[in-house]
């Protein structure tokens, strides 16, 4: 019924309109409009029900083409990235073995053989000793001393580094897994996860993170680690049952122990002589020490008065996947997530410390060559991943073994192959004899290896150069001794960051008083420092002789700025404009000008040479005579504001018979006529911002015609030394 009434009303409306259009045959536009409306209405008159009015548009050809275009663009970008990565240059960079292996000769082989055997004789006793530092059975140190050497030959970039356990990483491993019920599977999983983290950091180029660990922090950390390791070995050297994982805990435990036999009547001359002989043997060379003490332990058979290493399983370790879960003796299962929680921050701290130790070794033996931190991360990561399949704990490059390697005349990284082969031979044939080595011998080896890590010599030059650098170093040293190592180094990095933020927030400003006031900040304008700079500029501008004294901000040292700085500069220009004091900016970098221009500042004047400023000041009447502008006006030094007031130097001076200048690339260069110019970011010599509109002042018509040439000449060019 409703549809019939609607149809009748529609027909009545059409009849009325047709009747009205009968006499209006000349109105063609109106007729066409009604006909199109009638046709459109006829197409939709079959719609019935409220749901029929919901128009569901199917994707048209344009939308499909747009999606296809996005997919094609993504695939093309992926292809370009793949082509950029899969190049010969990248292959040689990520596989350094391809650089030296084609030129390998007999002399290289001889040098590597001697160095590899020498390092192998050093790494075997050290690996046994570092297993003791990590709180693991001795064989696990040997398990991590051969495969990493083979892998580093392919991926390593430093010829002097033999991969394996180190003192610092062993101590970090001990602090991470010693308190757990099953330290061995956790240590193996830690090795695997550390390798994964290091490999990911290498792939994404995160080697720059090591730059946040300064020299003082590194010195304080290594010194504290050396003392902690020496302290941890005192109990084995003296044969006392001391316990503890931190410096203070261990010394408290050592102080409470009784040295010697329990009963006083057992103190004889024989005990004193034997203890003295063992102490003297502990100061000898590593290989000789192991042999002599092993023979000594073997001579006592089962009645040894000292603690021995004990049984070491012989043969190669079984190649197996790292444990991602295990069952305890009480039939409870420890899942992978629980193991991750048990390892805690060691998963991240150990890779960072490994990189720090490895890069320090690379720089020490680089001989002026650049160090590729990314490639070292990849090499260490793959080595630790491989070692985890050999049931080893984490490792990295060792400073002591690298020094032995370098002194032995190693020629290429292939020396690590001989070291690894020697370790394999020791695992296959010598492990039964290692059981007679006294633990005190290994303790002496460790103490002799790490005692020189206490960097006492660095304190004096640090005090001479910059006394404030002692604060993060000393803070790291104390924090590492009192707290856990990872917390200690984080404290040192935190102190360093506070120093960096303070220096960034408090830049120094030099003041030169000529006929105008020139202020020169010495660093970038960013949000922590811009308000401080604004307050200083306002303060010294108000101290001027009169309100009409021009203020010039020399931006030569400002290489960066942010949005906060741009807004504060805009407010500063408005403040100067309100009190009628001229403010100019000198030598503003193009990138910084682009940031300031984004906020559309008013009364923003930039100039790029001294002549333009002089002409502008003469034109405005600020300076009647500029000949006295070179006169020096001494200003006192203000310690409270941390502002330096150096003596003003003349803007130009005559040098008779000047020496030949070194070739220097300056920005910008010359114009189309070969005349040296200082062009602004938009090609002029002076910019005046008026609500995002730049007006150039002091540029002649010829310079305007050759604006494109000036812009092209901005890029630094190569000078001919001849």
QUIRAGI-V563104 format. One line per field, one symbol per residue. ss: DSSP state (H for helix, E for strand, - for the rest). psi: psi as a letter, one per 30 degrees, with the letter a starting at -180 (. if undefined). burial: # if it has 9 or more other C-alpha atoms within 8 Angstrom, else .. Layout:
ss=???
psi=???
burial=???
This chain:
ss=-HHHHHHHHHHHHHHHHHHHHH-----HHHHHHHHHHHHHHHH------HHHH-------HHHHHHHHHHHHHHHHHHHHHHHHH--HHHHHHH--HHHHHHH--HHHHHHHHHHHHHHHHHHHHHHHHHHHH-----HHHHH---HHHHHHHHH-------EE--HHHHHHHHHHH-----HHHHHHHHHHHHHHHHHHHHH--HHHHHHH--HHHHHHHHHHHHHHHHHHHHHHHH--------HHHHHHHHH--------HHH--HHHHHHHHHHHHH----HHHHHHHHHHHHHHH-------E-----------------EE-----EE-HHHHHHHH--HHHHHHHHHHHHHHHHHHH--------HHHHHHHHHHHHHHHH-------EE-HHHHHHHHH-------HHHHHHHHHHHHHHHHHHHH---EHHHHHHHHHHHHHHH---HHHHHHHHH---HHHHHHHHHHHHHH--HHHHHHHHHHHHHHHHHHHHH---EEEEE---EEEEE---E----HHHHHHHHHHHHH--------EEEE------E-HHHHHHHHHHHHHHHH----EEEE---HHHHHHHH----EEEEEE--HHHHHHHHHHH------HHHH-------E----E--------------------------E-----E---------EEEEE---EEE----HHHHH-HHHHHH----------
psi=eeeeeeeeeeeeeeeeeeeffeghffieeeeeeeeeeeeeeefgffkklefffjjjkkkaeeeeeeeeeeeeeeeeeeeeeeeeeileeeefefifffefefgkaeeeeeeeeeeeeeeefefeeeeeefeeefglleffeefggeeeeeefeeflfkffjkkakleeeeeeeefeffgleifeeeeeeeeeeeeeeeeeeeeghgffffffjleeeeeeeeeeeeeeeeeffeeeefhkikllfleeeeeeeefflkkalekeffjleeeeeeeeeeeeefgaleeeeeeeeeeeeeffcghkflkleakkkllklkjlkkjgllklfggkkjleeeeeeeebffeeeeeeeeeeeeeeeeeegfhflkkjeeeeeeeeeeeeeeeffghllllakkeeeeeeeeffhkelffffeeeeeeeeeeeeffefffffkkfeeeeeeeefeffffjieffeefeeeejffffeeeeeeeeeeeealeeeeeeeeeeeeeeeeeeeefilkkkkkjbfljkkjkgaljleffeeeeeeeeeefefflelffkkkkjjgegjgllaeeeeeeeeeeeeeeeeggkkklkkhkkeeeeeeeffgillhjkklgleeeeeeeeeefgejekgfgffkkjkklkjeefhkkilkklkfklkjkiklkkkkkjlkaclafggkkljllfgfafkkjkihgkkkkkgkleeeefheeeeefgekklkljf.
burial=....................#.........#................................#.........................###..###.##.......##.########################.#.###################..#########.##########....#.###################..##..#.###.######################.##.#..###.###.##..#.........#.............###..##.##..#####..#...#.####..#.#.......##.###......##...#...#..##############.###..#......###########################.######.#########################.###############.##..##...#..##...#.##.##################.###.###...#..##.############################..#...#..#..#.######################.###.##...#########..##.###.###########..###..##...##......#.##.........###..#...................####......###..########.#..###.#...##.##.###.##.#......
